[in-house]
Amino acid sequence: MMKDMETQAIAPPQTSNPTNMIVEALTKAIVEHRLHPGTKLAEQKLADHFGVSRTLVRQALFQLSQNRLIRLEPARGAFVAAPSVLEARQVFAVRRMLEAEMTRAFVREVTPAKIRALKEHVAQEKSAVVRNDAARRTELLGNFHVRMAELMGNEVLAQLLGELISRCALITLMYQTASAAEHSSDEHADIVKALAAKDEERAVRLMSEHLLSVERNLAFDRKVPGNDISMALS
C-alpha cells in the first residue's frame, strides 16, 4: 500500500477542467520565470490563447489571486504579483518553520524507496544545472521540497508547500542572482544523505541552513525585467 502511495506521489497531477488547465499553465510559466512580476495578464489575450471564454479566464485568475501569485486591481486588471522584500522574508520564515518539522517527520518514516525517489530527483536537478536549463532547474529545485511531502503521503502539506514554492519562484526571479541558484542542488544532495542515514538533527540543520542560504543570497536591490505574455505561453 505504501509503495503504491509513493509511486502515485511521483506521478504528475492531471488537469481536470479548462479552468485548472489555465491555472496550471500560468503557474508553470510563473514558476519557470517565463512570466515576470508585474506582467499584465489581459483576459482577452488569455482567452484567445487557450481557446476559452473570458469567464473561464476570470475564474482562473481569481484562483491565482487566492494563491497570491497574481494581484487583481479594480479597473486595471490582473498582474503577476511582485512580492515586497518584507513578504519575501516572511515567506522564507514560514518555510523554515514548516520544513524543519517536515524533515523530522520524513526521517521517522524514511524508506529505501523514498530515498531512491529523492536521489533521482536530485540527479535531474544536476542535469538541468549542467545543461544551463534555467527554467527546468528552477522547477526541479522548487519541487524537491514538495516531493518530500508527496512521498510522505501528506497531500495537505504538499499543497501548502506548493503554494509557498510558487511564491518563492516570484521572489527568486526578482531577487536571486544566477550564480546563487547553482548551489541548491548540492545542498539537496547533502540533505538526502542525512535523510538516508536517519540522522534527524543533521537533516533538519541542513534544511534550515539551505533555506537561510537561499534567502541570504537574494539581491534585494535587483531591478525586475519585463516580459510579454504571448512569448511566455508560446
TORGUKOL-259147 format. One record per residue: residue number from 1; residue in three letters; x, y, z of N, C-alpha, C in turn. Coordinates in nm, 4 decimals. Last residue first. Layout:
BEGIN
(NUM,'ala',(X,Y,Z),(X,Y,Z),(X,Y,Z))
...
***
This chain:
BEGIN
(234,'ser',(0.3983,3.0681,-2.5217),(0.4128,3.0008,-2.6513),(0.4873,2.8701,-2.6363))
(233,'leu',(0.3862,3.2124,-2.2931),(0.2963,3.0973,-2.3031),(0.3103,3.0209,-2.4333))
(232,'ala',(0.5706,3.4171,-2.3352),(0.5822,3.3333,-2.2152),(0.5011,3.2061,-2.2276))
(231,'met',(0.4812,3.5480,-2.5624),(0.6076,3.4748,-2.5685),(0.6179,3.3769,-2.4523))
(230,'ser',(0.2476,3.6629,-2.4544),(0.2397,3.5729,-2.5694),(0.3646,3.4872,-2.5817))
(229,'ile',(0.3406,3.8291,-2.2465),(0.2607,3.7126,-2.2145),(0.2537,3.6137,-2.3305))
(228,'asp',(0.6651,3.9483,-2.2022),(0.5469,3.9516,-2.2881),(0.4707,3.8218,-2.2709))
(227,'asn',(0.8281,4.1335,-1.9385),(0.8099,4.0143,-2.0217),(0.6810,4.0312,-2.1015))
(226,'gly',(1.1025,4.3023,-1.7574),(0.9662,4.2874,-1.8052),(0.9528,4.1606,-1.8879))
(225,'pro',(1.3031,4.2571,-1.4568),(1.2831,4.2691,-1.6012),(1.1361,4.2577,-1.6385))
(224,'val',(1.3755,4.4495,-1.1709),(1.2935,4.3406,-1.2250),(1.2717,4.3589,-1.3746))
(223,'lys',(1.6926,4.5074,-1.0173),(1.5810,4.5566,-1.0969),(1.5081,4.4384,-1.1612))
(222,'arg',(1.7965,4.4365,-0.6815),(1.7955,4.3995,-0.8228),(1.6734,4.4572,-0.8937))
(221,'asp',(1.8209,4.4646,-0.4167),(1.8274,4.5891,-0.4937),(1.8232,4.5632,-0.6442))
(220,'phe',(1.8274,4.2174,-0.2991),(1.7029,4.2918,-0.2904),(1.7052,4.4261,-0.3632))
(219,'ala',(1.9358,3.9294,-0.3860),(1.9829,4.0665,-0.4072),(1.8615,4.1589,-0.4134))
(218,'leu',(1.9720,3.6513,-0.1787),(1.8793,3.7329,-0.2559),(1.9323,3.8759,-0.2636))
(217,'asn',(2.1259,3.4983,-0.0127),(2.1804,3.5297,-0.1454),(2.0832,3.6055,-0.2347))
(216,'arg',(1.9741,3.4495,0.2101),(2.0894,3.5399,0.2238),(2.1429,3.5838,0.0884))
(215,'glu',(1.7903,3.2584,0.1101),(1.7436,3.3933,0.1470),(1.8602,3.4924,0.1529))
(214,'val',(1.9598,3.0379,0.0714),(1.8847,3.0930,-0.0417),(1.8423,3.2363,-0.0111))
(213,'ser',(2.0459,3.0023,0.3370),(2.1425,3.0344,0.2318),(2.0732,3.0963,0.1107))
(212,'leu',(1.8115,2.9292,0.4656),(1.8777,3.0539,0.5050),(1.9759,3.0990,0.3976))
(211,'leu',(1.7717,2.6824,0.3404),(1.6740,2.7895,0.3196),(1.7314,2.9252,0.3586))
(210,'his',(2.0043,2.5475,0.4365),(1.9768,2.5602,0.2931),(1.8819,2.6766,0.2660))
(209,'glu',(1.9720,2.5487,0.7109),(2.0843,2.6225,0.6528),(2.0631,2.6463,0.5037))
(208,'ser',(1.7475,2.3789,0.7272),(1.7379,2.5175,0.7742),(1.8489,2.6030,0.7142))
(207,'met',(1.8576,2.1417,0.6229),(1.7423,2.2035,0.5588),(1.7309,2.3501,0.5982))
(206,'leu',(2.0644,2.0910,0.8075),(2.0966,2.1167,0.6672),(1.9808,2.1830,0.5936))
(205,'arg',(1.9120,2.0467,1.0418),(2.0080,2.1578,1.0358),(2.0416,2.1929,0.8909))
(204,'val',(1.7685,1.8179,0.9675),(1.6961,1.9415,1.0000),(1.7894,2.0624,0.9894))
(203,'ala',(1.9850,1.6393,0.9338),(1.8937,1.6679,0.8230),(1.8185,1.7983,0.8460))
(202,'arg',(2.0953,1.6339,1.1922),(2.1745,1.6844,1.0794),(2.0841,1.7212,0.9621))
(201,'glu',(1.8812,1.5232,1.3374),(1.9307,1.6571,1.3704),(2.0118,1.7171,1.2562))
(200,'glu',(1.8456,1.2650,1.2093),(1.7403,1.3665,1.2158),(1.7950,1.5068,1.2391))
(199,'asp',(1.9724,1.0543,1.0174),(2.0333,1.1499,1.1099),(1.9413,1.2717,1.1175))
(198,'lys',(1.9272,0.8501,0.8413),(1.8328,0.8689,0.9517),(1.8914,0.9570,1.0625))
(197,'ala',(2.0681,0.8381,0.6151),(2.1366,0.7913,0.7352),(2.0475,0.7994,0.8586))
(196,'ala',(1.8898,0.9593,0.4435),(1.9181,0.8167,0.4239),(1.9856,0.7564,0.5468))
(195,'leu',(1.9088,1.2224,0.5376),(1.7814,1.1501,0.5491),(1.8051,0.9997,0.5389))
(194,'ala',(2.1696,1.2816,0.4641),(2.1341,1.2821,0.6061),(2.0033,1.2077,0.6294))
(193,'lys',(2.1428,1.2651,0.1850),(2.2376,1.1773,0.2554),(2.2032,1.1679,0.4037))
(192,'val',(1.9613,1.4743,0.1395),(1.9203,1.3357,0.1117),(2.0129,1.2370,0.1831))
(191,'ile',(2.1238,1.6931,0.2015),(2.0040,1.6668,0.2819),(1.9593,1.5223,0.2639))
(190,'asp',(2.3090,1.6786,-0.0057),(2.3540,1.6597,0.1329),(2.2368,1.6288,0.2247))
(189,'ala',(2.1414,1.7379,-0.2217),(2.2088,1.6075,-0.2163),(2.2566,1.5780,-0.0741))
(188,'his',(2.0732,2.0027,-0.1629),(1.9692,1.8995,-0.1628),(2.0316,1.7611,-0.1502))
(187,'glu',(2.3201,2.1197,-0.2054),(2.2642,2.1210,-0.0706),(2.1518,2.0186,-0.0579))
(186,'asp',(2.3432,2.0874,-0.4795),(2.4406,2.0214,-0.3925),(2.3881,2.0144,-0.2487))
(185,'ser',(2.1269,2.2524,-0.5571),(2.1236,2.1097,-0.5866),(2.2218,2.0316,-0.4997))
(184,'ser',(2.2047,2.5154,-0.4786),(2.0916,2.4481,-0.4145),(2.0914,2.2974,-0.4381))
(183,'his',(2.3983,2.6415,-0.6249),(2.4400,2.5707,-0.5041),(2.3284,2.4851,-0.4444))
(182,'glu',(2.2812,2.7828,-0.8331),(2.3518,2.6588,-0.8657),(2.3928,2.5785,-0.7426))
(181,'ala',(2.1785,3.0270,-0.7469),(2.0856,2.9160,-0.7684),(2.1576,2.7822,-0.7855))
(180,'ala',(2.3877,3.2087,-0.7477),(2.3394,3.1569,-0.6192),(2.2522,3.0337,-0.6377))
(179,'ser',(2.4228,3.2890,-1.0136),(2.5230,3.2015,-0.9524),(2.4725,3.1375,-0.8238))
(178,'ala',(2.2048,3.4605,-1.0613),(2.2157,3.3334,-1.1332),(2.3119,3.2373,-1.0637))
(177,'thr',(2.0397,3.5988,-0.7695),(2.1407,3.6044,-0.8750),(2.1551,3.4663,-0.9379))
(176,'gln',(1.7034,3.6857,-0.6882),(1.8140,3.5904,-0.6819),(1.9106,3.6081,-0.7983))
(175,'tyr',(1.4822,3.8651,-0.7097),(1.5944,3.8998,-0.6226),(1.7143,3.8057,-0.6260))
(174,'met',(1.2807,3.7874,-0.8877),(1.3033,3.9293,-0.8624),(1.4384,3.9556,-0.7977))
(173,'leu',(1.2955,3.5110,-0.8832),(1.3044,3.5809,-1.0120),(1.3413,3.7264,-0.9896))
(172,'thr',(1.2520,3.4635,-0.6140),(1.3843,3.4372,-0.6696),(1.4025,3.5042,-0.8052))
(171,'ile',(0.9805,3.5420,-0.5990),(1.0815,3.6098,-0.5177),(1.2207,3.5885,-0.5765))
(170,'leu',(0.8578,3.3602,-0.7673),(0.8491,3.5032,-0.7963),(0.9598,3.5788,-0.7243))
(169,'ala',(0.9182,3.1306,-0.6260),(0.9654,3.1430,-0.7640),(0.9615,3.2887,-0.8078))
(168,'cys',(0.7811,3.1649,-0.3892),(0.9266,3.1774,-0.3868),(0.9838,3.1915,-0.5270))
(167,'arg',(0.5273,3.1049,-0.4749),(0.5551,3.2428,-0.4359),(0.7055,3.2669,-0.4305))
(166,'ser',(0.5692,2.8322,-0.5161),(0.5302,2.9171,-0.6291),(0.5578,3.0637,-0.5980))
(165,'ile',(0.6194,2.7514,-0.2560),(0.7267,2.7408,-0.3559),(0.6958,2.8281,-0.4762))
(164,'leu',(0.3675,2.7905,-0.1414),(0.4816,2.8685,-0.0937),(0.5957,2.8679,-0.1949))
(163,'glu',(0.2210,2.5994,-0.2862),(0.1830,2.7414,-0.2938),(0.2979,2.8306,-0.2490))
(162,'gly',(0.3553,2.3655,-0.2084),(0.3478,2.4034,-0.3496),(0.3151,2.5498,-0.3674))
(161,'leu',(0.3051,2.3600,0.0641),(0.4407,2.3852,0.0180),(0.4429,2.4281,-0.1286))
(160,'leu',(0.0289,2.3032,0.0522),(0.0774,2.4244,0.1176),(0.2179,2.4608,0.0696))
(159,'gln',(0.0375,2.0525,-0.0815),(-0.0340,2.1668,-0.1400),(0.0151,2.2980,-0.0806))
(158,'ala',(0.1816,1.8967,0.0990),(0.2328,1.9147,-0.0372),(0.1672,2.0353,-0.1042))
(157,'leu',(0.0086,1.9037,0.3197),(0.1416,1.9639,0.3294),(0.1990,1.9909,0.1910))
(156,'val',(-0.2057,1.7615,0.2068),(-0.2260,1.8975,0.2562),(-0.0922,1.9705,0.2640))
(155,'glu',(-0.0967,1.5100,0.1474),(-0.1430,1.5953,0.0386),(-0.1608,1.7403,0.0824))
(154,'asn',(0.1382,1.3131,0.2414),(0.0647,1.4222,0.3055),(0.0237,1.5241,0.1992))
(153,'gly',(0.3073,1.1102,0.1669),(0.1646,1.0867,0.1507),(0.0792,1.1948,0.2128))
(152,'met',(0.5709,1.1463,0.1591),(0.5172,1.1164,0.2915),(0.3677,1.0855,0.2841))
(151,'leu',(0.6012,1.2260,-0.0987),(0.6483,1.0922,-0.0646),(0.6036,1.0498,0.0750))
(150,'glu',(0.5079,1.4892,-0.0752),(0.4336,1.3913,-0.1541),(0.4721,1.2487,-0.1157))
(149,'ala',(0.7137,1.6081,0.0729),(0.5784,1.5995,0.1303),(0.4949,1.4952,0.0571))
(148,'met',(0.9229,1.5844,-0.1148),(0.9353,1.5243,0.0176),(0.7975,1.5059,0.0816))
(147,'arg',(0.8234,1.7371,-0.3246),(0.8369,1.5932,-0.3412),(0.8511,1.5221,-0.2068))
(146,'val',(0.8529,1.9965,-0.2318),(0.7176,1.9433,-0.2457),(0.7226,1.7914,-0.2555))
(145,'his',(1.1301,2.0112,-0.2521),(1.0666,2.0264,-0.1215),(0.9238,1.9719,-0.1234))
(144,'phe',(1.1717,1.9827,-0.5275),(1.2373,1.8923,-0.4330),(1.1658,1.8938,-0.2974))
(143,'asn',(1.0567,2.1935,-0.6662),(0.9768,2.0719,-0.6473),(1.0413,1.9703,-0.5535))
(142,'gly',(1.2622,2.3815,-0.6854),(1.1463,2.4073,-0.6005),(1.0697,2.2807,-0.5673))
(141,'leu',(1.4315,2.2476,-0.8613),(1.4818,2.2889,-0.7304),(1.3675,2.3191,-0.6348))
(140,'leu',(1.2657,2.2155,-1.0897),(1.3108,2.0991,-1.0127),(1.3590,2.1376,-0.8733))
(139,'glu',(1.2259,2.4835,-1.1782),(1.1121,2.3965,-1.1468),(1.1553,2.2813,-1.0561))
(138,'thr',(1.4893,2.5669,-1.2231),(1.4050,2.6379,-1.1266),(1.2891,2.5502,-1.0820))
(137,'arg',(1.5646,2.3887,-1.4269),(1.6359,2.3914,-1.2992),(1.5508,2.4555,-1.1906))
(136,'arg',(1.3960,2.4640,-1.6361),(1.3824,2.3302,-1.5777),(1.4491,2.3231,-1.4408))
(135,'ala',(1.4949,2.7285,-1.6758),(1.3532,2.7038,-1.6476),(1.3340,2.5689,-1.5788))
(134,'ala',(1.7720,2.6965,-1.7276),(1.7254,2.7752,-1.6124),(1.5811,2.7434,-1.5754))
(133,'asp',(1.9870,2.4826,-1.8125),(1.8447,2.4937,-1.8418),(1.7774,2.5636,-1.7227))
(132,'asn',(2.2513,2.4106,-1.8165),(2.2178,2.5523,-1.8025),(2.0740,2.5800,-1.8439))
(131,'arg',(2.3189,2.1509,-1.8025),(2.2688,2.1971,-1.9329),(2.2406,2.3465,-1.9336))
(130,'val',(2.3790,2.1407,-1.5308),(2.4874,2.1202,-1.6281),(2.4456,2.1726,-1.7657))
(129,'val',(2.1197,2.1736,-1.4267),(2.2243,2.2718,-1.3966),(2.3364,2.2633,-1.4993))
(128,'ala',(1.9939,1.9431,-1.5173),(1.9442,2.0730,-1.5634),(2.0465,2.1830,-1.5389))
(127,'ser',(2.1430,1.7552,-1.3734),(2.1441,1.7523,-1.5197),(2.0984,1.8862,-1.5769))
(126,'lys',(2.0724,1.8188,-1.1141),(2.2110,1.8370,-1.1559),(2.2233,1.8373,-1.3087))
(125,'glu',(1.7978,1.7467,-1.1188),(1.8397,1.8844,-1.0910),(1.9790,1.9103,-1.1472))
(124,'gln',(1.8181,1.4725,-1.1616),(1.7557,1.5556,-1.2652),(1.7929,1.7026,-1.2460))
(123,'ala',(1.9332,1.4031,-0.9183),(2.0064,1.3768,-1.0428),(1.9497,1.4592,-1.1579))
(122,'val',(1.7245,1.4652,-0.7448),(1.8475,1.5449,-0.7390),(1.9310,1.5247,-0.8646))
(121,'his',(1.5481,1.2590,-0.8188),(1.5092,1.3990,-0.8382),(1.6339,1.4881,-0.8395))
(120,'glu',(1.6875,1.0343,-0.7405),(1.6546,1.0514,-0.8826),(1.6201,1.1969,-0.9126))
(119,'lys',(1.6849,1.0826,-0.4656),(1.8130,1.0791,-0.5378),(1.7911,1.0979,-0.6877))
(118,'leu',(1.4102,1.0576,-0.4117),(1.4765,1.1864,-0.3915),(1.6100,1.1927,-0.4654))
(117,'ala',(1.3736,0.7849,-0.4737),(1.2969,0.8877,-0.5450),(1.3633,1.0247,-0.5317))
(116,'arg',(1.5425,0.6631,-0.2867),(1.5689,0.6477,-0.4308),(1.4977,0.7565,-0.5107))
(115,'ile',(1.4086,0.7352,-0.0506),(1.5427,0.7871,-0.0755),(1.5780,0.7761,-0.2237))
(114,'lys',(1.1752,0.5863,-0.0839),(1.1681,0.7324,-0.0761),(1.3038,0.7949,-0.1039))
(113,'ala',(1.2764,0.3257,-0.0795),(1.2069,0.3747,-0.1990),(1.1991,0.5278,-0.2007))
(112,'pro',(1.3800,0.2979,0.1813),(1.4714,0.2981,0.0657),(1.4056,0.3536,-0.0606))
(111,'thr',(1.2116,0.5383,0.3951),(1.2232,0.4047,0.3371),(1.3227,0.4118,0.2211))
(110,'val',(1.1280,0.7211,0.6931),(1.2057,0.7062,0.5705),(1.2105,0.5598,0.5276))
(109,'glu',(0.9944,0.8197,0.9078),(0.9241,0.7217,0.8251),(0.9965,0.6973,0.6922))
(108,'arg',(1.1638,0.9945,1.0333),(1.0997,0.8925,1.1161),(1.0257,0.7875,1.0333))
(107,'val',(1.2337,1.1741,0.8337),(1.3356,1.0830,0.8867),(1.2700,0.9673,0.9606))
(106,'phe',(0.9912,1.3150,0.8066),(1.0401,1.2322,0.6961),(1.1412,1.1300,0.7465))
(105,'ala',(0.9752,1.4600,1.0452),(0.8764,1.3554,1.0188),(0.9244,1.2611,0.9090))
(104,'arg',(1.1895,1.6379,1.0064),(1.1880,1.5467,1.1212),(1.0936,1.4294,1.0950))
(103,'thr',(1.0972,1.7719,0.7783),(1.2202,1.6932,0.7710),(1.2277,1.5937,0.8865))
(102,'met',(0.8743,1.9039,0.8793),(0.8567,1.8050,0.7730),(0.9787,1.7136,0.7655))
(101,'glu',(0.9966,2.0783,1.0568),(0.9135,1.9703,1.1108),(0.8874,1.8627,1.0067))
(100,'ala',(1.1258,2.2386,0.8674),(1.2032,2.1748,0.9743),(1.1253,2.0569,1.0318))
(99,'glu',(0.9234,2.3401,0.7106),(1.0073,2.2344,0.6544),(1.0993,2.1694,0.7573))
(98,'leu',(0.8015,2.5366,0.8739),(0.7246,2.4240,0.8208),(0.8158,2.3084,0.7794))
(97,'met',(1.0082,2.7190,0.9304),(0.9314,2.6568,1.0382),(0.8633,2.5293,0.9896))
(96,'arg',(1.0918,2.7874,0.6712),(1.1867,2.7272,0.7661),(1.1130,2.6559,0.8790))
(95,'arg',(0.8575,2.8987,0.5625),(0.9133,2.7753,0.5072),(1.0090,2.7084,0.6053))
(94,'val',(0.8331,3.1311,0.7146),(0.7298,3.0273,0.7234),(0.7835,2.8944,0.6721))
(93,'ala',(1.0612,3.2662,0.6261),(1.0472,3.2347,0.7683),(0.9448,3.1235,0.7880))
(92,'phe',(1.0047,3.3011,0.3564),(1.1138,3.2120,0.3943),(1.1082,3.1750,0.5419))
(91,'val',(0.7909,3.4821,0.3823),(0.7704,3.3531,0.3150),(0.8801,3.2553,0.3552))
(90,'gln',(0.9185,3.7024,0.5020),(0.8147,3.6302,0.5756),(0.7894,3.4921,0.5145))
(89,'arg',(1.0885,3.7875,0.2992),(1.1467,3.7390,0.4249),(1.0445,3.6591,0.5050))
(88,'ala',(0.8956,3.8657,0.1096),(0.9954,3.7628,0.0778),(1.0528,3.7037,0.2057))
(87,'glu',(0.7652,4.0717,0.2421),(0.6918,3.9485,0.2123),(0.7887,3.8343,0.1823))
(86,'leu',(0.9764,4.2589,0.2464),(0.9193,4.2097,0.3721),(0.8455,4.0782,0.3494))
(85,'val',(1.0102,4.3061,-0.0272),(1.1206,4.2479,0.0495),(1.0681,4.1886,0.1795))
(84,'ser',(0.7079,4.2062,-0.2036),(0.7975,4.3033,-0.1425),(0.9096,4.2308,-0.0689))
(83,'pro',(0.6265,4.0392,-0.5109),(0.6415,4.0383,-0.3646),(0.7405,4.1431,-0.3154))
(82,'ala',(0.4238,4.0973,-0.7464),(0.5623,4.1392,-0.7249),(0.5852,4.1492,-0.5750))
(81,'ala',(0.2085,3.8937,-0.9519),(0.2434,3.9587,-0.8260),(0.3926,3.9919,-0.8199))
(80,'val',(0.0904,3.9759,-1.2682),(0.1720,3.8825,-1.1913),(0.2218,3.9564,-1.0677))
(79,'phe',(-0.2349,4.1244,-1.2732),(-0.0907,4.1371,-1.2918),(-0.0201,4.0281,-1.2126))
(78,'ala',(-0.5481,4.2178,-1.4155),(-0.4672,4.1225,-1.3390),(-0.3195,4.1381,-1.3747))
(77,'gly',(-0.7102,4.5453,-1.4046),(-0.6935,4.4081,-1.4487),(-0.6051,4.3250,-1.3578))
(76,'arg',(-0.8140,4.8011,-1.3599),(-0.6840,4.7865,-1.4272),(-0.6596,4.6452,-1.4762))
(75,'ala',(-1.0479,4.8054,-1.2179),(-1.0408,4.8925,-1.3357),(-0.9068,4.8823,-1.4098))
(74,'pro',(-0.8819,4.6751,-0.9362),(-1.0052,4.7279,-0.9930),(-0.9769,4.8256,-1.1075))
(73,'glu',(-0.6459,4.4212,-0.9734),(-0.6625,4.5631,-0.9441),(-0.7895,4.6142,-1.0117))
(72,'leu',(-0.5210,4.1305,-0.8410),(-0.6303,4.1856,-0.9202),(-0.6523,4.3306,-0.8778))
(71,'arg',(-0.2103,3.9626,-0.8671),(-0.2937,4.0596,-0.7946),(-0.3987,4.1142,-0.8909))
(70,'ile',(-0.0926,3.6234,-0.8402),(-0.1238,3.7444,-0.9150),(-0.2021,3.8384,-0.8248))
(69,'leu',(-0.0354,3.4545,-0.6355),(0.0566,3.4564,-0.7487),(0.0301,3.5753,-0.8408))
(68,'arg',(-0.2003,3.4102,-0.4221),(-0.1091,3.5242,-0.4138),(-0.0050,3.5255,-0.5259))
(67,'asn',(-0.4022,3.2353,-0.4407),(-0.2709,3.1779,-0.4103),(-0.1615,3.2845,-0.4041))
(66,'gln',(-0.6006,3.4053,-0.5233),(-0.6148,3.3444,-0.3917),(-0.4829,3.2833,-0.3457))
(65,'ser',(-0.5142,3.4550,-0.7799),(-0.5067,3.5648,-0.6825),(-0.5210,3.5122,-0.5406))
(64,'leu',(-0.5730,3.2130,-0.8973),(-0.4327,3.2517,-0.8840),(-0.4151,3.3663,-0.7855))
(63,'gln',(-0.8533,3.2281,-0.8932),(-0.7836,3.1226,-0.8178),(-0.6377,3.1592,-0.7948))
(62,'phe',(-0.8886,3.4456,-1.0672),(-0.9312,3.4569,-0.9274),(-0.8616,3.3520,-0.8419))
(61,'leu',(-0.7970,3.3383,-1.3048),(-0.7238,3.4497,-1.2454),(-0.7619,3.4700,-1.0992))
(60,'ala',(-0.9980,3.1474,-1.3486),(-0.8595,3.1045,-1.3275),(-0.7778,3.2149,-1.2597))
(59,'gln',(-1.2192,3.3125,-1.3895),(-1.2199,3.2162,-1.2782),(-1.0775,3.1717,-1.2449))
(58,'arg',(-1.1385,3.4457,-1.6200),(-1.1614,3.5232,-1.4969),(-1.1602,3.4319,-1.3754))
(57,'val',(-1.1377,3.2345,-1.8006),(-1.0118,3.3024,-1.7700),(-1.0241,3.3785,-1.6389))
(56,'leu',(-1.4109,3.1821,-1.8076),(-1.3199,3.0800,-1.7563),(-1.1847,3.1402,-1.7198))
(55,'thr',(-1.4941,3.4267,-1.9217),(-1.5464,3.3855,-1.7907),(-1.4548,3.2819,-1.7275))
(54,'arg',(-1.3889,3.4347,-2.1707),(-1.3279,3.5228,-2.0709),(-1.3767,3.4876,-1.9307))
(53,'ser',(-1.3648,3.0946,-2.3008),(-1.4335,3.2205,-2.2757),(-1.3592,3.3043,-2.1729))
(52,'val',(-1.0810,2.9650,-2.4914),(-1.1916,2.9545,-2.3951),(-1.2572,3.0908,-2.3798))
(51,'gly',(-0.8285,2.9382,-2.6110),(-0.9485,2.8999,-2.6830),(-1.0681,2.8792,-2.5921))
(50,'phe',(-0.5941,3.0300,-2.5040),(-0.6412,2.8997,-2.4573),(-0.7675,2.8521,-2.5294))
(49,'his',(-0.5674,3.2751,-2.6457),(-0.4569,3.1790,-2.6408),(-0.5054,3.0393,-2.6048))
(48,'asp',(-0.8088,3.4068,-2.5966),(-0.7724,3.3706,-2.7341),(-0.6643,3.2624,-2.7345))
(47,'ala',(-0.7866,3.4403,-2.3201),(-0.9000,3.3654,-2.3750),(-0.8692,3.3185,-2.5168))
(46,'leu',(-0.5597,3.6042,-2.3052),(-0.5555,3.4702,-2.2474),(-0.6672,3.3831,-2.3040))
(45,'lys',(-0.6612,3.8319,-2.4289),(-0.5439,3.7657,-2.4868),(-0.5319,3.6231,-2.4347))
(44,'gln',(-0.8676,3.8958,-2.2522),(-0.8997,3.8582,-2.3893),(-0.7837,3.7850,-2.4552))
(43,'glu',(-0.7277,3.9549,-2.0084),(-0.8268,3.8471,-2.0167),(-0.8506,3.8019,-2.1597))
(42,'ala',(-0.3858,4.0067,-1.9667),(-0.5076,4.0542,-2.0324),(-0.6045,3.9385,-2.0540))
(41,'leu',(-0.1855,4.0506,-1.7271),(-0.2499,3.9312,-1.7814),(-0.3861,3.9720,-1.8397))
(40,'lys',(0.1217,4.2214,-1.7112),(-0.0244,4.2323,-1.7177),(-0.0811,4.1090,-1.7864))
(39,'thr',(0.3904,4.1613,-1.4925),(0.3336,4.1378,-1.6254),(0.1811,4.1456,-1.6204))
(38,'gly',(0.4841,4.1731,-1.2317),(0.4357,4.2967,-1.2921),(0.3748,4.2797,-1.4298))
(37,'pro',(0.7292,3.9207,-1.2669),(0.6481,4.0056,-1.1792),(0.6105,4.1364,-1.2483))
(36,'his',(0.7115,3.7305,-1.5779),(0.7824,3.8059,-1.4759),(0.6874,3.8869,-1.3878))
(35,'leu',(0.6969,3.4195,-1.7025),(0.6119,3.5351,-1.6759),(0.6717,3.6095,-1.5577))
(34,'arg',(0.9017,3.2446,-1.6867),(0.8660,3.2921,-1.8204),(0.7662,3.4064,-1.8134))
(33,'his',(0.9796,3.1179,-1.4524),(1.0333,3.2508,-1.4803),(1.0088,3.2965,-1.6233))
(32,'glu',(0.8559,2.8915,-1.3744),(0.9709,2.8745,-1.4629),(1.0278,3.0074,-1.5113))
(31,'val',(0.6412,2.9980,-1.2326),(0.7440,2.9229,-1.1599),(0.8710,2.9090,-1.2435))
(30,'ile',(0.4933,3.1101,-1.4453),(0.5467,3.1950,-1.3387),(0.6621,3.1258,-1.2681))
(29,'ala',(0.4285,2.8858,-1.5963),(0.5010,2.9955,-1.6612),(0.5638,3.0887,-1.5577))
(28,'lys',(0.2845,2.7425,-1.4050),(0.4097,2.6870,-1.4590),(0.4938,2.7969,-1.5232))
(27,'thr',(0.0633,2.9111,-1.3742),(0.1504,2.8832,-1.2600),(0.2861,2.8332,-1.3076))
(26,'leu',(-0.0459,2.8936,-1.6309),(0.0058,3.0224,-1.5827),(0.0993,3.0027,-1.4644))
(25,'ala',(-0.1150,2.6202,-1.6358),(-0.0264,2.6760,-1.7382),(0.0355,2.8079,-1.6921))
(24,'glu',(-0.2878,2.5947,-1.4160),(-0.1624,2.5191,-1.4186),(-0.0640,2.5778,-1.5194))
(23,'val',(-0.4985,2.7657,-1.4942),(-0.4267,2.7888,-1.3687),(-0.2905,2.7207,-1.3720))
(22,'ile',(-0.5819,2.6383,-1.7288),(-0.5291,2.7751,-1.7351),(-0.4467,2.8055,-1.6111))
(21,'met',(-0.6677,2.3943,-1.6237),(-0.5655,2.3962,-1.7280),(-0.4998,2.5342,-1.7359))
(20,'asn',(-0.8717,2.4725,-1.4538),(-0.7484,2.4185,-1.3958),(-0.6346,2.4191,-1.4967))
(19,'thr',(-1.0546,2.5488,-1.6548),(-1.0064,2.6469,-1.5576),(-0.8765,2.6005,-1.4946))
(18,'pro',(-1.1032,2.3061,-1.7951),(-1.0356,2.4189,-1.8602),(-0.9814,2.5224,-1.7627))
(17,'asn',(-1.0157,2.0221,-1.5781),(-1.1092,2.1082,-1.6494),(-1.0358,2.2287,-1.7071))
(16,'ser',(-0.8045,1.8585,-1.4866),(-0.9397,1.8049,-1.4886),(-1.0393,1.8910,-1.5652))
(15,'thr',(-0.4802,1.7385,-1.5285),(-0.5664,1.8546,-1.5469),(-0.7094,1.8071,-1.5680))
(14,'gln',(-0.3097,1.5480,-1.2840),(-0.3873,1.5502,-1.4070),(-0.4765,1.6751,-1.4124))
(13,'pro',(0.0296,1.5625,-1.1638),(-0.1136,1.5797,-1.1476),(-0.1843,1.5874,-1.2813))
(12,'pro',(0.2741,1.2980,-1.2171),(0.2294,1.4361,-1.2297),(0.0786,1.4465,-1.2157))
(11,'ala',(0.3872,1.0638,-0.9662),(0.3166,1.0886,-1.0922),(0.2696,1.2333,-1.0988))
(10,'ile',(0.4752,1.0389,-0.7099),(0.5720,1.0832,-0.8089),(0.5039,1.1195,-0.9399))
(9,'ala',(0.2600,0.9391,-0.5740),(0.3073,1.0720,-0.5388),(0.4028,1.1275,-0.6425))
(8,'gln',(0.2361,0.6821,-0.6712),(0.1360,0.7804,-0.7109),(0.1846,0.9216,-0.6839))
(7,'thr',(0.4524,0.5666,-0.5375),(0.4507,0.5711,-0.6838),(0.3532,0.6770,-0.7332))
(6,'glu',(0.3673,0.5906,-0.2737),(0.4889,0.6587,-0.3153),(0.4931,0.6717,-0.4673))
(5,'met',(0.1405,0.4285,-0.2794),(0.1250,0.5698,-0.2486),(0.2466,0.6486,-0.2945))
(4,'asp',(0.2553,0.1808,-0.3319),(0.1625,0.2375,-0.4292),(0.1485,0.3871,-0.4075))
(3,'lys',(0.3991,0.1495,-0.0953),(0.4716,0.1590,-0.2217),(0.3841,0.2195,-0.3295))
(2,'met',(0.1907,0.1275,0.0889),(0.2791,0.2428,0.0951),(0.3554,0.2611,-0.0342))
(1,'met',(0.0827,-0.1201,0.0000),(0.0000,0.0000,0.0000),(0.0867,0.1260,0.0000))
***
